[in-house]
Amino acid sequence: MGLQKITEPAHLLRRKRYDDACAAAHAMDLLGERWALLVVRELLTGPKRFGDLRRDLSGISANVLTQRLEGLEEAGILRRRRLAPPADVGVYELTPWGYEAEPIVQALGRWATRSPAHDPTLSFSAAGLILSMRTMLDTDRARGIDARIGFALGRESFLGHLAEGSIAFTPGLLDGADAILEAAPPVVAAALYGGQPLATLEAAGVLMLGGDRMLANWFVTLFPLPAKAERPA
């Protein structure tokens, strides 16, 4: 008996598809459009308003963002809802299945850090920074430490709990943090991945450090980047 053809979501019918039964090809049907995967990345740290997404995705137009959100919603990857009063604003959030895409984003990011063409000095959102730390943490080096590190990243704040060789982040208040790093995401990235000493960034006036300074200086060493891939001769 032949397999029954399943009706495709409307957003897949509006553009070219791969017409390939491989699930990897279907994943590209779902997330392969420009900006789609980055929209998912931004929502992996929690719900966001349309304006927040547009501000954090540098270079995206309102029209393209609308199209991507509609397509991802039709595919069942995200949904819209309204926050309860007093906020009473509409937000976009990932569905439970949408959140299952995090390992995909992490694996792509981990693989791409080895690219000789990767430029870590480009714009970097708060969500991108948080996800990168969840991805690049050296679990062996972090094992045996229980600490809470706060990140004040402009409009967004996260409390990171480092325990048992892993790190989990909670958005919101930084109460209970042992150390707090306050800076724009690219500045924190310069310390984590660029080897910039926290004291140097403080002296330049682009970072404020509170709490346990020794802990903070140790923390930024927990995210070593892998060696770059060799270019073909």
Backbone as a chain_set.jsonl record, in Angstrom:
{"seq": "MGLQKITEPAHLLRRKRYDDACAAAHAMDLLGERWALLVVRELLTGPKRFGDLRRDLSGISANVLTQRLEGLEEAGILRRRRLAPPADVGVYELTPWGYEAEPIVQALGRWATRSPAHDPTLSFSAAGLILSMRTMLDTDRARGIDARIGFALGRESFLGHLAEGSIAFTPGLLDGADAILEAAPPVVAAALYGGQPLATLEAAGVLMLGGDRMLANWFVTLFPLPAKAERPA", "coords": {"N": [[0.845, -1.2, 0.0], [0.591, 2.201, -0.866], [2.052, 5.192, 0.555], [-0.028, 7.629, 2.033], [-0.542, 10.883, 0.777], [0.162, 13.723, 2.616], [-1.492, 16.71, 3.502], [0.125, 19.768, 3.063], [1.294, 22.442, 5.26], [0.23, 25.847, 4.762], [2.325, 27.726, 4.5], [4.416, 26.271, 3.475], [3.575, 25.719, 0.966], [3.712, 28.105, -0.313], [6.235, 28.598, -1.184], [9.273, 27.354, -2.681], [9.896, 23.897, -2.263], [11.918, 21.185, -1.025], [11.089, 18.707, -1.842], [11.772, 16.122, -0.933], [11.929, 13.138, 0.793], [13.521, 12.731, 2.994], [13.995, 13.381, 6.444], [15.736, 15.369, 7.248], [15.728, 17.052, 5.061], [13.094, 17.911, 5.218], [13.255, 19.302, 7.589], [14.711, 21.486, 6.715], [12.793, 22.549, 5.022], [11.122, 23.537, 6.989], [12.724, 25.262, 8.582], [14.593, 26.446, 6.991], [14.365, 28.883, 5.647], [15.634, 32.235, 5.259], [16.433, 33.837, 8.274], [14.615, 32.328, 9.79], [15.598, 30.295, 11.564], [17.009, 31.883, 13.329], [15.001, 33.379, 14.499], [13.797, 31.361, 15.994], [15.981, 30.832, 17.684], [16.048, 33.233, 19.2], [13.721, 32.962, 20.679], [14.21, 30.843, 22.327], [15.007, 31.546, 24.85], [12.741, 32.426, 26.035], [9.381, 33.937, 25.86], [8.718, 36.628, 23.499], [7.973, 39.981, 22.445], [6.853, 41.331, 19.277], [8.257, 43.691, 18.597], [10.531, 43.416, 20.217], [11.767, 41.188, 19.083], [12.35, 42.174, 16.514], [14.16, 44.182, 17.162], [16.271, 42.758, 18.266], [17.121, 41.1, 16.252], [19.273, 41.949, 14.196], [18.989, 43.828, 11.293], [16.756, 42.636, 10.123], [13.677, 43.081, 8.395], [10.422, 44.491, 9.109], [8.436, 43.34, 7.56], [9.547, 40.92, 6.617], [10.021, 39.651, 9.079], [7.387, 39.341, 9.973], [6.446, 37.515, 8.036], [8.085, 35.282, 8.611], [7.326, 34.664, 11.227], [4.637, 34.024, 10.842], [4.906, 31.752, 9.2], [6.323, 29.969, 10.897], [4.462, 29.717, 12.901], [2.3, 28.499, 11.555], [3.514, 26.088, 11.017], [3.57, 24.948, 13.497], [5.614, 25.456, 15.256], [5.912, 27.749, 16.776], [3.778, 29.885, 18.795], [1.206, 32.351, 19.3], [0.353, 34.402, 22.083], [-1.358, 36.177, 24.717], [-0.052, 38.089, 27.297], [-0.925, 38.006, 30.736], [-2.712, 40.611, 32.572], [-0.765, 42.799, 34.729], [0.726, 43.267, 32.4], [-0.393, 42.624, 29.789], [0.158, 42.313, 26.971], [0.812, 41.224, 23.599], [2.663, 38.314, 22.766], [5.178, 36.205, 21.272], [5.869, 32.772, 21.448], [7.711, 29.713, 21.769], [6.376, 26.509, 20.937], [6.006, 23.416, 22.846], [7.182, 21.452, 21.146], [8.63, 23.181, 19.514], [10.583, 24.098, 21.3], [12.15, 21.856, 21.385], [13.974, 22.189, 19.411], [16.304, 23.281, 20.343], [18.752, 21.681, 20.773], [19.484, 21.367, 18.092], [20.097, 23.967, 17.233], [22.207, 24.447, 18.988], [24.066, 22.459, 18.206], [24.649, 23.288, 15.574], [25.765, 25.803, 16.126], [28.014, 25.089, 17.685], [29.451, 23.596, 15.82], [29.925, 25.561, 13.843], [31.621, 27.357, 15.117], [34.147, 26.507, 14.562], [34.701, 27.386, 12.082], [36.913, 29.051, 9.91], [36.09, 31.488, 8.961], [34.381, 32.599, 10.778], [33.16, 35.374, 12.537], [33.395, 36.692, 15.543], [32.987, 39.266, 16.425], [30.777, 40.531, 15.468], [27.32, 41.751, 15.724], [25.47, 40.756, 18.623], [22.958, 39.181, 20.272], [21.144, 39.193, 23.444], [19.832, 36.752, 23.847], [21.281, 35.156, 22.071], [23.773, 35.183, 23.349], [23.213, 33.927, 25.846], [22.358, 31.395, 24.98], [24.705, 30.58, 23.749], [26.4, 30.218, 25.926], [25.161, 28.082, 27.21], [25.75, 26.233, 25.344], [28.581, 26.134, 24.933], [29.838, 25.629, 27.348], [32.445, 24.246, 29.269], [32.128, 21.317, 30.575], [33.643, 19.588, 32.179], [35.556, 21.269, 33.37], [33.874, 22.883, 34.823], [32.732, 21.254, 36.685], [31.803, 20.363, 40.03], [31.45, 22.848, 41.131], [29.207, 25.088, 42.621], [27.432, 27.771, 41.896], [26.058, 31.093, 41.439], [25.567, 33.248, 38.811], [24.926, 36.48, 37.776], [23.553, 38.253, 34.994], [23.275, 41.319, 33.638], [21.977, 42.567, 30.945], [21.46, 44.976, 29.414], [18.296, 45.548, 28.301], [17.479, 43.096, 29.203], [17.732, 40.596, 31.749], [19.43, 37.881, 33.319], [19.702, 35.085, 35.468], [22.216, 32.916, 36.049], [22.654, 29.579, 36.968], [25.148, 27.641, 38.006], [25.906, 24.351, 38.31], [26.78, 21.013, 39.116], [28.261, 20.601, 36.788], [26.82, 21.789, 34.722], [24.842, 24.482, 33.291], [22.107, 26.556, 33.994], [19.665, 28.946, 33.054], [17.691, 31.607, 34.307], [15.349, 33.975, 33.416], [15.009, 37.403, 34.484], [14.886, 38.68, 37.811], [17.927, 39.301, 39.66], [18.447, 38.457, 42.195], [20.244, 36.895, 44.787], [22.515, 36.336, 43.347], [25.935, 35.438, 43.134], [27.905, 36.772, 41.815], [27.85, 39.511, 39.524], [27.614, 40.445, 36.169], [27.474, 43.286, 34.298], [26.728, 44.503, 31.266], [26.761, 45.159, 27.704], [25.704, 42.506, 25.49], [27.763, 41.838, 23.434], [30.07, 42.698, 24.735], [30.289, 41.086, 27.021], [30.637, 38.717, 25.641], [33.161, 39.212, 24.583], [34.742, 38.855, 26.803], [34.199, 36.182, 27.459], [34.83, 34.692, 25.126], [36.752, 36.032, 23.708], [38.935, 36.449, 25.252], [39.31, 38.816, 26.658], [40.311, 40.517, 29.527], [38.328, 40.925, 32.48], [38.919, 43.116, 34.097], [40.118, 44.882, 32.305], [37.974, 45.501, 30.609], [36.323, 46.705, 32.477], [37.89, 48.957, 33.121], [37.731, 50.283, 30.72], [35.21, 51.197, 30.831], [33.013, 49.798, 29.867], [31.896, 47.67, 31.101], [30.457, 46.578, 34.155], [31.229, 45.152, 37.221], [30.062, 43.202, 39.818], [29.968, 41.859, 43.186], [31.463, 38.666, 43.851], [34.571, 38.844, 42.752], [36.678, 37.103, 42.155], [35.337, 34.732, 41.572], [33.909, 35.565, 39.284], [36.014, 36.084, 37.487], [37.034, 33.531, 37.221], [34.823, 32.233, 36.148], [34.533, 33.221, 33.49], [36.42, 31.786, 32.143], [35.432, 29.359, 31.446], [34.54, 28.685, 28.946], [35.926, 27.667, 26.527], [36.916, 28.017, 23.116], [36.792, 25.789, 20.319], [39.51, 24.487, 18.268], [40.219, 26.063, 15.117], [38.982, 24.895, 11.961], [40.991, 23.442, 9.405], [41.816, 25.058, 6.373], [41.342, 23.837, 3.029], [44.235, 22.768, 1.239]], "CA": [[0.0, 0.0, 0.0], [1.383, 3.421, -0.922], [1.856, 6.154, 1.626], [-0.981, 8.682, 1.704], [0.055, 12.224, 0.75], [-0.362, 14.575, 3.686], [-1.63, 18.111, 3.105], [1.194, 20.59, 3.626], [0.917, 23.756, 5.755], [0.175, 26.848, 3.696], [3.585, 28.442, 4.291], [5.295, 25.45, 2.658], [3.076, 25.746, -0.399], [3.957, 29.418, -0.895], [7.604, 28.715, -1.661], [9.819, 26.108, -3.192], [10.254, 22.88, -1.281], [12.944, 20.271, -1.505], [10.451, 17.498, -2.388], [12.666, 15.032, -0.537], [11.32, 12.504, 1.962], [14.451, 12.74, 4.127], [13.546, 14.296, 7.487], [16.626, 16.53, 7.266], [15.219, 17.952, 4.029], [11.877, 18.523, 5.743], [13.69, 20.302, 8.563], [15.062, 22.68, 5.952], [11.517, 23.141, 4.622], [10.556, 24.225, 8.147], [13.605, 26.261, 9.202], [15.656, 26.853, 6.08], [14.214, 30.252, 5.158], [16.477, 33.222, 5.927], [15.975, 34.376, 9.55], [13.719, 31.461, 10.544], [16.295, 29.642, 12.673], [17.381, 32.903, 14.311], [13.785, 33.678, 15.262], [13.706, 30.289, 16.99], [17.043, 31.084, 18.671], [15.656, 34.314, 20.102], [12.622, 32.53, 21.551], [14.641, 29.762, 23.212], [15.157, 32.056, 26.22], [11.438, 32.831, 26.545], [8.51, 34.687, 24.951], [9.116, 37.993, 23.156], [7.079, 40.768, 21.615], [7.314, 41.556, 17.904], [9.283, 44.738, 18.607], [11.763, 42.879, 20.812], [12.403, 40.32, 18.085], [12.916, 42.976, 15.441], [15.316, 44.909, 17.685], [17.376, 41.842, 18.565], [17.572, 40.481, 14.998], [19.812, 43.096, 13.468], [18.9, 43.789, 9.845], [15.52, 42.071, 9.613], [12.607, 44.051, 8.181], [9.154, 44.137, 9.746], [7.695, 42.475, 6.646], [10.148, 39.577, 6.637], [9.773, 39.057, 10.389], [5.984, 38.921, 9.973], [6.353, 36.294, 7.233], [8.711, 34.157, 9.308], [6.493, 34.318, 12.38], [3.446, 33.343, 10.331], [5.302, 30.429, 8.747], [6.658, 29.131, 12.046], [3.216, 29.429, 13.614], [1.573, 27.512, 10.76], [4.224, 24.81, 11.132], [3.438, 24.433, 14.855], [6.872, 25.658, 15.982], [5.658, 28.789, 17.763], [2.386, 30.311, 18.912], [0.986, 33.682, 19.866], [-0.548, 34.49, 23.228], [-1.371, 37.481, 25.365], [0.329, 38.018, 28.694], [-1.975, 38.448, 31.66], [-2.49, 41.93, 33.178], [-0.797, 44.148, 34.147], [1.492, 43.398, 31.155], [-1.437, 42.696, 28.768], [0.735, 42.518, 25.643], [0.942, 40.007, 22.822], [4.028, 37.797, 22.627], [5.391, 34.961, 20.543], [6.622, 31.808, 22.238], [7.848, 28.405, 21.154], [5.589, 25.398, 21.448], [6.902, 22.382, 23.389], [7.967, 20.893, 20.034], [9.576, 24.205, 19.09], [11.723, 24.107, 22.229], [13.005, 20.703, 21.09], [14.971, 22.58, 18.403], [17.52, 23.833, 20.949], [19.976, 20.925, 20.445], [19.848, 21.621, 16.699], [20.768, 25.272, 17.205], [23.481, 24.292, 19.691], [25.001, 21.686, 17.379], [25.079, 24.153, 14.478], [26.659, 26.817, 16.663], [29.273, 24.456, 18.087], [30.157, 23.245, 14.578], [30.334, 26.761, 13.11], [32.717, 28.066, 15.787], [35.408, 26.05, 13.983], [34.874, 27.988, 10.757], [37.91, 30.13, 9.864], [35.44, 32.742, 8.576], [33.479, 33.072, 11.834], [33.547, 36.678, 13.089], [32.69, 36.853, 16.816], [32.839, 40.677, 16.793], [29.516, 41.053, 14.934], [26.28, 41.974, 16.732], [25.205, 39.566, 19.433], [21.808, 39.463, 21.136], [21.184, 38.563, 24.761], [19.464, 35.343, 23.685], [22.421, 34.481, 21.461], [24.809, 35.024, 24.371], [22.791, 32.921, 26.812], [22.389, 30.089, 24.319], [26.1, 30.205, 23.512], [26.972, 29.709, 27.176], [24.607, 26.74, 27.414], [26.346, 25.361, 24.332], [30.039, 26.044, 24.943], [30.379, 25.373, 28.685], [33.336, 23.107, 29.473], [31.497, 20.662, 31.716], [34.666, 19.037, 33.073], [36.144, 22.361, 34.125], [32.862, 23.47, 35.703], [32.211, 20.267, 37.634], [32.164, 20.538, 41.43], [31.193, 24.216, 41.552], [27.815, 25.519, 42.691], [27.491, 29.235, 41.971], [25.034, 31.82, 40.682], [26.139, 34.402, 38.123], [23.896, 37.318, 37.185], [23.897, 38.98, 33.781], [22.419, 42.456, 33.319], [22.337, 42.733, 29.532], [20.618, 46.031, 28.874], [16.869, 45.376, 28.584], [17.212, 41.751, 29.708], [18.589, 40.095, 32.824], [19.351, 36.434, 33.505], [20.473, 34.508, 36.565], [22.743, 31.618, 35.67], [22.996, 28.689, 38.083], [26.159, 26.666, 37.619], [25.9, 23.24, 39.271], [26.945, 19.66, 38.585], [28.844, 20.637, 35.466], [25.926, 22.357, 33.715], [24.375, 25.809, 33.649], [20.72, 26.847, 33.636], [19.408, 30.378, 33.156], [16.347, 32.066, 34.593], [15.237, 35.414, 33.132], [14.379, 38.215, 35.512], [15.627, 39.267, 38.922], [19.259, 38.75, 39.919], [18.582, 38.206, 43.633], [20.968, 35.684, 45.125], [23.7, 36.152, 42.51], [27.233, 35.558, 43.795], [28.624, 37.781, 41.034], [26.992, 40.077, 38.479], [28.272, 41.125, 35.055], [26.544, 44.213, 33.659], [27.348, 44.986, 30.027], [26.096, 44.723, 26.47], [26.093, 41.125, 25.162], [29.067, 41.661, 22.773], [31.156, 42.932, 25.694], [30.425, 39.84, 27.788], [31.216, 37.74, 24.722], [34.592, 39.493, 24.457], [35.393, 38.241, 27.956], [34.028, 34.731, 27.412], [35.381, 34.04, 23.946], [37.839, 36.805, 23.122], [40.058, 36.535, 26.18], [39.471, 40.145, 27.237], [40.187, 40.485, 30.993], [37.232, 41.732, 33.015], [39.466, 44.379, 34.6], [40.331, 45.747, 31.147], [36.661, 45.971, 30.178], [35.892, 47.662, 33.501], [38.666, 50.193, 32.962], [37.247, 50.954, 29.517], [33.878, 51.715, 31.121], [31.972, 49.1, 29.12], [31.401, 46.573, 31.916], [30.451, 46.745, 35.603], [31.335, 43.854, 37.874], [29.681, 43.234, 41.232], [30.032, 40.593, 43.911], [32.703, 37.896, 43.989], [35.392, 39.084, 41.566], [37.449, 35.899, 41.852], [34.405, 33.818, 40.916], [33.622, 36.077, 37.94], [37.191, 35.878, 36.65], [37.12, 32.092, 36.933], [33.674, 31.857, 35.322], [34.715, 33.549, 32.071], [37.378, 30.852, 31.532], [34.771, 28.06, 31.306], [33.921, 28.567, 27.626], [36.983, 27.668, 25.5], [36.494, 27.736, 21.751], [37.587, 24.716, 19.698], [40.46, 24.92, 17.228], [39.617, 26.314, 13.81], [39.187, 23.88, 10.927], [42.008, 23.814, 8.425], [41.342, 25.277, 5.007], [41.981, 22.921, 2.072], [45.472, 23.303, 0.64]], "C": [[0.874, 1.241, 0.0], [1.085, 4.338, 0.246], [0.906, 7.253, 1.168], [-0.303, 10.033, 1.748], [-0.629, 13.094, 1.789], [-0.407, 16.006, 3.196], [-0.584, 18.953, 3.816], [0.646, 21.886, 4.205], [1.042, 24.794, 4.648], [1.513, 27.501, 3.437], [4.567, 27.626, 3.46], [4.86, 25.463, 1.189], [3.389, 27.07, -1.09], [5.368, 29.557, -1.435], [8.089, 27.35, -2.129], [10.169, 25.173, -2.042], [11.31, 21.975, -1.88], [12.347, 19.018, -2.149], [11.328, 16.274, -2.165], [12.111, 14.45, 0.753], [12.233, 12.465, 3.181], [13.994, 13.767, 5.164], [14.446, 15.521, 7.597], [16.184, 17.548, 6.217], [13.95, 18.639, 4.508], [12.214, 19.565, 6.808], [14.081, 21.597, 7.872], [13.822, 23.347, 5.368], [10.962, 24.008, 5.754], [11.395, 25.415, 8.597], [14.65, 26.837, 8.257], [15.519, 28.246, 5.498], [15.123, 31.19, 5.942], [15.756, 33.796, 7.142], [15.159, 33.382, 10.379], [14.402, 30.836, 11.76], [16.693, 30.657, 13.74], [16.177, 33.385, 15.101], [13.611, 32.63, 16.351], [14.758, 30.495, 18.073], [16.626, 32.141, 19.686], [14.588, 33.876, 21.095], [13.007, 31.39, 22.483], [14.865, 30.227, 24.642], [13.841, 32.573, 26.781], [10.65, 33.664, 25.554], [9.028, 36.102, 24.703], [8.027, 38.669, 22.333], [7.686, 40.945, 20.223], [8.446, 42.575, 17.883], [10.595, 44.275, 19.198], [12.512, 42.011, 19.807], [13.053, 41.149, 16.993], [14.164, 43.724, 15.909], [16.515, 43.987, 17.865], [17.901, 41.113, 17.336], [18.035, 41.592, 14.071], [19.694, 42.899, 11.961], [17.616, 43.224, 9.291], [14.48, 43.173, 9.449], [11.331, 43.569, 8.863], [8.376, 43.152, 8.876], [8.236, 41.048, 6.671], [9.901, 38.905, 7.975], [8.332, 38.564, 10.481], [5.819, 37.613, 9.211], [6.929, 35.088, 7.969], [7.865, 33.711, 10.5], [5.24, 33.572, 11.93], [3.785, 31.917, 9.896], [5.605, 29.483, 9.889], [5.422, 28.793, 12.864], [2.406, 28.37, 12.871], [2.203, 26.132, 10.878], [4.111, 24.203, 12.526], [4.679, 24.619, 15.706], [6.736, 26.746, 17.035], [4.168, 29.095, 17.788], [2.344, 31.725, 19.475], [0.096, 33.563, 21.092], [-0.444, 35.87, 23.837], [-1.021, 37.304, 26.835], [-0.792, 38.566, 29.561], [-1.683, 39.86, 32.172], [-1.572, 41.785, 34.401], [-0.027, 44.286, 32.83], [0.539, 43.579, 29.969], [-0.874, 43.038, 27.383], [0.818, 41.171, 24.928], [2.392, 39.599, 22.669], [4.005, 36.556, 21.743], [6.217, 34.047, 21.436], [6.679, 30.482, 21.498], [6.846, 27.426, 21.757], [6.54, 24.389, 22.091], [7.764, 21.726, 22.317], [8.994, 21.896, 19.535], [10.799, 24.254, 19.989], [12.663, 22.928, 21.989], [14.064, 21.016, 20.037], [16.269, 23.078, 19.033], [18.767, 23.006, 20.646], [20.424, 21.124, 19.004], [20.626, 22.924, 16.601], [22.133, 25.172, 17.88], [24.5, 23.551, 18.836], [25.515, 22.518, 16.208], [26.076, 25.197, 14.968], [28.019, 26.248, 17.031], [30.114, 24.102, 16.862], [30.715, 24.491, 13.902], [31.418, 27.557, 13.817], [34.073, 27.645, 15.231], [35.665, 26.648, 12.601], [35.937, 29.084, 10.807], [37.282, 31.488, 9.54], [34.527, 33.301, 9.664], [34.008, 34.362, 12.449], [32.777, 36.932, 14.378], [32.498, 38.308, 17.229], [31.559, 41.288, 16.236], [28.483, 41.189, 16.042], [25.872, 40.653, 17.378], [24.058, 39.905, 20.368], [21.98, 38.791, 22.493], [20.845, 37.079, 24.657], [20.609, 34.553, 23.062], [23.531, 34.216, 22.467], [24.452, 33.911, 25.347], [22.854, 31.529, 26.203], [23.821, 29.637, 24.066], [26.746, 29.656, 24.775], [26.437, 28.315, 27.487], [25.282, 25.736, 26.484], [27.824, 25.096, 24.577], [30.655, 25.775, 26.318], [31.248, 24.121, 28.707], [32.872, 22.387, 30.743], [32.516, 20.077, 32.691], [35.266, 20.124, 33.949], [35.164, 22.942, 35.148], [32.388, 22.526, 36.799], [32.712, 20.543, 39.055], [31.921, 21.935, 41.969], [29.7, 24.485, 41.541], [27.825, 27.032, 42.908], [26.397, 29.844, 41.118], [25.649, 33.104, 40.14], [25.011, 35.182, 37.465], [24.42, 38.069, 35.968], [22.853, 40.067, 33.542], [22.809, 42.915, 31.926], [21.449, 43.785, 28.87], [19.176, 45.825, 29.277], [16.563, 44.039, 29.239], [18.221, 41.356, 30.784], [18.357, 38.599, 32.986], [20.2, 36.045, 34.71], [20.894, 33.111, 36.152], [23.13, 30.806, 36.894], [23.918, 27.597, 37.556], [26.211, 25.584, 38.684], [26.03, 21.928, 38.534], [27.411, 19.661, 37.125], [27.934, 21.142, 34.382], [25.456, 23.725, 34.196], [22.956, 25.996, 33.134], [20.468, 28.324, 33.893], [17.935, 30.645, 33.408], [16.27, 33.552, 34.289], [14.598, 36.141, 34.301], [15.336, 38.711, 36.566], [16.945, 38.539, 39.167], [19.502, 38.521, 41.413], [19.297, 36.875, 43.863], [22.197, 35.429, 44.278], [24.969, 36.321, 43.331], [28.109, 36.597, 43.104], [27.688, 38.259, 39.935], [27.857, 40.778, 37.441], [27.224, 41.995, 34.366], [27.229, 44.839, 32.448], [26.464, 44.599, 28.854], [26.559, 43.313, 26.123], [27.43, 40.986, 24.436], [30.249, 41.872, 23.715], [31.38, 41.683, 26.546], [31.042, 38.759, 26.907], [32.712, 37.948, 24.549], [35.369, 38.891, 25.622], [35.343, 36.723, 27.874], [34.846, 34.073, 26.312], [36.575, 34.769, 23.335], [39.027, 36.986, 24.037], [40.289, 37.908, 26.776], [39.32, 40.072, 28.754], [39.041, 41.374, 31.462], [37.729, 43.082, 33.508], [39.691, 45.374, 33.466], [39.013, 46.332, 30.661], [36.07, 46.956, 31.195], [36.584, 49.005, 33.319], [38.212, 50.989, 31.746], [35.84, 51.506, 29.7], [32.749, 51.015, 30.396], [31.377, 47.929, 29.909], [31.471, 46.965, 33.386], [30.386, 45.364, 36.235], [30.998, 44.006, 39.345], [29.798, 41.867, 41.868], [31.419, 39.988, 43.918], [33.538, 38.018, 42.705], [36.197, 37.843, 41.177], [36.577, 34.883, 41.115], [34.141, 34.264, 39.487], [34.801, 35.846, 37.004], [37.408, 34.405, 36.313], [36.02, 31.686, 35.959], [33.937, 32.099, 33.839], [35.754, 32.665, 31.392], [36.732, 29.506, 31.194], [34.232, 27.791, 29.904], [34.98, 28.601, 26.513], [36.413, 27.339, 24.122], [37.361, 26.627, 21.161], [38.536, 25.283, 18.653], [39.732, 25.107, 15.902], [39.914, 25.153, 12.848], [40.228, 24.363, 9.935], [41.378, 24.017, 7.051], [42.046, 24.275, 4.074], [43.207, 23.574, 1.438], [45.232, 23.683, -0.815]], "O": [[1.812, 1.327, 0.792], [0.015, 4.275, 0.85], [1.019, 7.751, 0.048], [0.451, 10.306, 2.683], [-1.856, 13.184, 1.83], [0.529, 16.472, 2.546], [-0.426, 18.86, 5.034], [-0.36, 22.397, 3.712], [1.843, 24.65, 3.725], [1.832, 27.81, 2.289], [5.45, 28.189, 2.813], [5.671, 25.245, 0.288], [3.34, 27.154, -2.317], [5.67, 30.553, -2.091], [7.401, 26.339, -1.987], [10.666, 25.596, -0.998], [11.562, 21.997, -3.084], [13.025, 18.339, -2.92], [11.59, 15.499, -3.084], [11.85, 15.187, 1.704], [11.769, 12.194, 4.288], [13.645, 14.893, 4.81], [13.988, 16.593, 7.991], [16.254, 18.755, 6.447], [13.746, 19.822, 4.236], [11.54, 20.588, 6.916], [13.814, 22.683, 8.384], [13.786, 24.569, 5.229], [10.403, 25.077, 5.51], [10.85, 26.46, 8.953], [15.499, 27.626, 8.672], [16.472, 28.752, 4.904], [15.362, 30.984, 7.132], [14.596, 34.196, 7.045], [15.025, 33.583, 11.586], [13.848, 30.846, 12.859], [16.714, 30.332, 14.927], [16.318, 33.763, 16.264], [13.313, 32.964, 17.498], [14.459, 30.349, 19.258], [16.824, 31.968, 20.889], [14.553, 34.361, 22.226], [12.215, 31.006, 23.343], [14.911, 29.406, 25.557], [13.816, 33.106, 27.89], [11.182, 34.06, 24.517], [9.682, 36.7, 25.558], [7.264, 38.015, 21.622], [8.883, 40.735, 20.024], [9.471, 42.36, 17.235], [11.662, 44.687, 18.741], [13.736, 42.087, 19.695], [14.179, 40.866, 16.584], [15.117, 43.884, 15.145], [17.653, 44.398, 17.638], [19.003, 40.565, 17.365], [17.263, 42.103, 13.26], [20.223, 41.934, 11.41], [17.389, 43.317, 8.084], [14.407, 44.091, 10.266], [11.182, 42.383, 9.157], [7.733, 42.238, 9.391], [7.47, 40.086, 6.737], [9.603, 37.711, 8.016], [8.082, 37.482, 11.012], [5.134, 36.702, 9.678], [6.341, 34.007, 7.957], [7.712, 32.514, 10.745], [4.83, 32.601, 12.565], [3.039, 30.983, 10.189], [5.194, 28.323, 9.863], [5.336, 27.715, 13.453], [1.884, 27.443, 13.491], [1.503, 25.121, 10.842], [4.514, 23.057, 12.726], [4.796, 24.008, 16.768], [7.38, 26.675, 18.082], [3.402, 28.64, 16.938], [3.316, 32.22, 20.045], [-0.806, 32.727, 21.136], [0.457, 36.64, 23.506], [-1.612, 36.479, 27.532], [-1.514, 39.479, 29.161], [-0.522, 40.27, 32.203], [-1.597, 40.74, 35.052], [-0.117, 45.335, 32.191], [0.642, 44.56, 29.232], [-1.371, 43.94, 26.709], [0.885, 40.119, 25.563], [3.26, 40.448, 22.462], [2.96, 35.95, 21.505], [7.153, 34.494, 22.099], [5.798, 30.169, 20.697], [6.512, 27.51, 22.938], [7.753, 24.487, 21.907], [8.946, 21.47, 22.546], [10.107, 21.515, 19.172], [11.92, 24.429, 19.512], [13.84, 22.989, 22.346], [14.954, 20.202, 19.794], [17.25, 23.28, 18.317], [19.785, 23.594, 20.281], [21.619, 21.057, 18.717], [21.681, 22.983, 15.969], [23.108, 25.748, 17.397], [25.658, 23.959, 18.746], [26.701, 22.457, 15.885], [27.095, 25.45, 14.325], [29.053, 26.845, 16.73], [31.332, 24.283, 16.861], [31.854, 24.483, 13.436], [32.084, 28.368, 13.175], [35.056, 28.363, 15.414], [36.729, 26.437, 12.019], [35.867, 29.963, 11.667], [37.883, 32.527, 9.816], [33.954, 34.376, 9.487], [35.174, 34.434, 12.839], [31.62, 37.347, 14.325], [31.907, 38.571, 18.276], [31.278, 42.457, 16.502], [28.737, 40.787, 17.177], [25.923, 39.59, 16.759], [24.173, 40.826, 21.177], [22.846, 37.934, 22.671], [21.485, 36.245, 25.297], [20.883, 33.423, 23.466], [24.157, 33.157, 22.446], [25.282, 33.052, 25.646], [23.345, 30.591, 26.832], [24.121, 28.446, 24.156], [27.553, 28.729, 24.706], [27.178, 27.46, 27.972], [25.374, 24.548, 26.793], [28.279, 23.959, 24.445], [31.878, 25.701, 26.436], [30.841, 23.065, 28.224], [33.193, 22.809, 31.854], [32.28, 20.071, 33.899], [35.462, 19.917, 35.147], [35.57, 23.431, 36.202], [31.717, 22.952, 37.74], [33.87, 20.904, 39.265], [32.161, 22.188, 43.149], [29.007, 24.155, 40.578], [28.188, 27.509, 43.983], [25.874, 29.211, 40.201], [26.175, 33.93, 40.886], [24.232, 34.626, 36.691], [25.584, 38.47, 35.922], [21.688, 39.771, 33.275], [23.836, 43.568, 31.74], [20.77, 43.503, 27.882], [18.846, 45.913, 30.46], [15.473, 43.868, 29.785], [19.393, 41.728, 30.733], [17.241, 38.108, 32.816], [21.273, 36.603, 34.939], [20.06, 32.233, 35.934], [23.854, 31.293, 37.762], [23.513, 26.746, 36.765], [26.525, 25.868, 39.84], [25.461, 21.748, 37.458], [26.995, 18.816, 36.332], [28.235, 20.948, 33.205], [25.647, 24.085, 35.358], [22.638, 25.645, 31.997], [21.001, 28.89, 34.848], [17.056, 30.015, 32.821], [17.048, 34.328, 34.846], [13.762, 35.588, 35.015], [16.459, 39.114, 36.264], [17.071, 37.34, 38.921], [20.651, 38.403, 41.841], [18.996, 35.869, 43.22], [22.867, 34.412, 44.46], [25.069, 37.247, 44.136], [28.955, 37.225, 43.74], [26.833, 37.505, 39.468], [28.716, 41.593, 37.776], [26.202, 41.489, 33.904], [28.184, 45.603, 32.585], [25.533, 43.807, 28.998], [27.696, 42.951, 26.429], [28.194, 40.085, 24.782], [31.314, 41.287, 23.513], [32.518, 41.27, 26.768], [31.872, 37.976, 27.369], [33.458, 36.982, 24.387], [36.513, 38.467, 25.458], [36.326, 36.049, 28.182], [35.474, 33.037, 26.524], [37.319, 34.195, 22.54], [40.021, 37.604, 23.655], [41.352, 38.158, 27.345], [38.288, 39.603, 29.233], [38.812, 42.449, 30.907], [37.038, 44.089, 33.354], [39.48, 46.573, 33.642], [38.937, 47.517, 30.338], [35.401, 47.919, 30.82], [35.946, 50.057, 33.359], [38.294, 52.218, 31.734], [35.329, 52.205, 28.825], [31.645, 51.552, 30.304], [30.454, 47.269, 29.432], [32.428, 47.608, 33.817], [29.588, 44.517, 35.833], [31.579, 44.84, 40.04], [29.737, 40.843, 41.188], [32.422, 40.697, 43.983], [33.243, 37.371, 41.701], [36.376, 37.569, 39.99], [37.02, 34.253, 40.155], [34.146, 33.442, 38.571], [34.61, 35.455, 35.853], [37.91, 34.078, 35.238], [36.254, 30.888, 35.051], [33.591, 31.255, 33.012], [35.954, 32.778, 30.183], [37.413, 28.605, 30.705], [33.547, 26.793, 29.685], [34.933, 29.476, 25.648], [35.537, 26.485, 23.989], [38.548, 26.54, 21.477], [38.381, 26.421, 18.209], [38.764, 24.409, 15.603], [40.967, 24.519, 12.925], [40.329, 25.559, 9.662], [40.519, 23.244, 6.626], [43.199, 23.911, 4.303], [43.213, 24.769, 1.143], [46.149, 24.15, -1.491]]}, "num_chains": 1, "name": "protein.A"}
